[in-house]
């Protein structure tokens, strides 16, 4: 319709009408572009808000896991100090020594939930997140989770863990696993140690195993190294708890502001 009127005005050399029709076209294009920009900005804000909600859910899970790990390795640290104390005694309680020595070698992990963050980065959508979220250390948290998890994974193959589990017979280890080891929640995530520890073993077997531990020339040396390794892991765990608490506070405050 506009093009027909414009063509007619050009044939009639009606320059005023030509200018009016051109302005109408330009204004229409401008308004259309502005509407597209507004719609895109609104869609970006909505997507950014959705990412924030998902990040909060991921970080809340990470915080729960970090707190559980910190508590778990507090118990492992206590087992290490108990084992060291008992190994220094001439006649320790064999069952208590056996349980402490085994628990000192225990391992648990809780990898970070990275799905949302990895999607944001791979999609090039970092700019959709609030500046406050990025400035609070969100990218640093995800950048360092890999190295933290690598440090934690080293506890799976420490010299102490290898030594103590090589010295303890398989039947004894199975009995420990059955009645004196980890507690798991409904999702099979380790949340702590059994409080009512029970070993379905002959007392002679327990005593022989405890004596084998006490007779080892290197067990206390590797136990001290285990303490150092667990201490590093615990430092990371508590740093994660603090970092996650701060990140969640920032993201939650941003939600309220919006």
N, C-alpha and C positions, 0 to 999 in steps of 0.2 A: 504493500500500500504506500509506504513512504517512498520507496524507490520509484513507483509510478508517478507520484506527485513531483518528485525531484526531476525525473525525466521530462515531464510536461513543462515544469518551470524553466528548465534549461532550453527547451525548444522555443519557448516564448521569451527567453532572455529576461525572465522575472527574477533578478538577482536577489531581491529581498527574500522571496520565498525559498530560493536556493539556499541562502544562508540559514534561514530558519530550519529548513529540513535537515541540513548538515548538522546544525547544533543539536537538533533532536536526536539524530543518530549518535553523535558523540556522547551526548548526555546519557543516552540509553546504554551505550557500551560501558561508560564510566560507572553508572549505577550497577550494571551487571557485574562488573569486576569487583566493586566494593562489596556487593552481596556475597560473591564467592569468597572474598577475603574474610568477611565476617563469619561466614559459615565454617570456613577452614579454621579460623581462630577459635571458634566455639567448639569444634570437633577436637582440636588440639588440647584445649583446656579440659574437655571431658575425658580424653584419653589419658592426659597427665594425672587427673584425679583418680582414674581407674588404676593406673600404675601405682599411685601412692597407696591406695587401699590394699592392693596386692602385696606391695613391699612391706607394709605394716604387718600383714598376716605372716609373711615369711620371716620377718625380723622377730616377731613375737614367738614363733616356733624356735628360732635360733636362740633367743634369750632363755626360753625354758630349757632347751638342750644344754646351753652353756652353764646354767645354774646347776643342772643335774650332774654334768661332768665335774664341775668344781666340787660339789659335795662328794661325788664318788671318789675323786682323787684325794680329797681330804682323808677319806677312809683308807685309801691305799697308802698314803703317807704315814698314817697312824700305824698301819700294819708293818711298814718298813722300820719305823722306830721300835715297835714292839719286837720284831724279829731280831734287830740288832742287839737290843737289850737281852733277849733270851739267849741268843747265841754266845753272849759273853758270860753267861752263868754256867756253873759247873754241872748243875742238875736241874734244868728247866722242866716245866710240865711239857711232856712230849706232844700232846695234842695241841696245846696252845701254840707251841713253837711251829708245829707243822702247818696249822691254819694261818698263822701270821706270815710265815715264809712264803706260802703259796699266794695269799692275798697280796703280798708285796709285789708279785709279778703280774697281777691282773691288768687287763687293758679294756678300755671302752672308748668309743668315738661317736661323734655326732656331726657329720658334715653339714656345712651351711646350705640353706635353701637358696640356690642361685638362679632358678628358672626365670623368675620375673626380671631380675637384674640383667641376666644374659640376653633376654629378649629385648630389653630396652637398649642395650649397647649395640647389639647386632642390627637392630632396626634404625639406628641413628636417632633415637628419640630422647637422648639425655637432656636436650633443650626443653623438653616438655615438663621436666621436673622443676619444682620450685628451687630457686637459687639457694635458699636456706638449707634445703635438704642436701645439696651437693657440698655446700660450704661446711656443713656439720661433720663431714668425714665419711659420707656414705660410700663414695668411690674407694676411699682408703680401706674401709672395712672389707669390701669385696676383693680388693687388690691383695690384701694380706691373708685372706682366709686360706689360700692355697699353701703358703709357707707354714702357717699355724698347723694345718692338717698334716703336712709332711713331718713336722716335729713330733706331733702326737703319734703318727704312724710308726715312728722309730721305736716306740715302747713295745711294739709287737716282736721285736727281735733284738732286745738288749742282751748283753752277756749274762746278766743276772737271770733273766727270764729263761734263757737257754739252759743255764747251769742248774737252776732249781728244778726245772721240769725234766731235766735229764736224770737228776738224782732221785726224784720221787717216782716209784713204780706206777705203772699204768693203772693197776687196780686201786691204788691209793688215790690217784688223781680222779678216777671215775667216782670214787666215794665222796671226795671233796666236792666235785661238780654236782653230785646228787643232793647232798645234804648240808653243804657248808659254803656255797659259793655265791653267785649273783642272784639278785632279785630282778625280775623283768615285769614290765607293766603289760597291759592288754595288747599293746602294739609290739611286744617282744623287745622293747628298748630297756637296756640295763639301767636300773635306777638306784642300785645300792647292793649291799651284802646281806645275806641271811642273818637275822639277829639271833635266832635260836639254832645255833650251829650243832649239827648232829653227824657223827662219822660212824657208819656201819662197818667197823673194822675191828679185828682182834687187837687187843691192847699191845700184844707183842709186835704186831706189824707196825703199829703207830710208833712204838719205841724204836724199832729198827730203822724206820725212815727218818725219825728225828735225829738219831745217832749218825746216820749217813750225812745229814745236813751239817751237823756239828763237826764232823770229821773232815769236811771239805776244806782244803787249804785256801781256796779262793772265794768262797761264798760270801764272806763278809766284805771283801774288797769290792766284789761286783754289786753287793747290796748298797754300799756307799755311793757307787756310781749311779745305781738305780734311783737313789734319793735325789741326786743332782738332776737326773733326767726328769723325774716326776715334778721336781720343783720348777723346772722350766715350763713344763706343760701347765702346771697350776698358775704360773704367772700369766700365761696366755689365756687361760680360762677366765681368770678374774678380770683381765683387761678386756676380754670380749664381753663379759657381763656389763662392765661399766660403759663400754662403747655402745652396746646395744641399747642400754637404758637411755643414753643421751640421744641416740638416733631416733628412737621411738618417741621420745618426748618432743623432739623437733618436728617430726612428721605428723604427730597427733595435733600439735599446736597449729601447724599449717592447715590441717583439715578444718579446725575450728575457725580459723581466720577466714577461710573461704566460705 
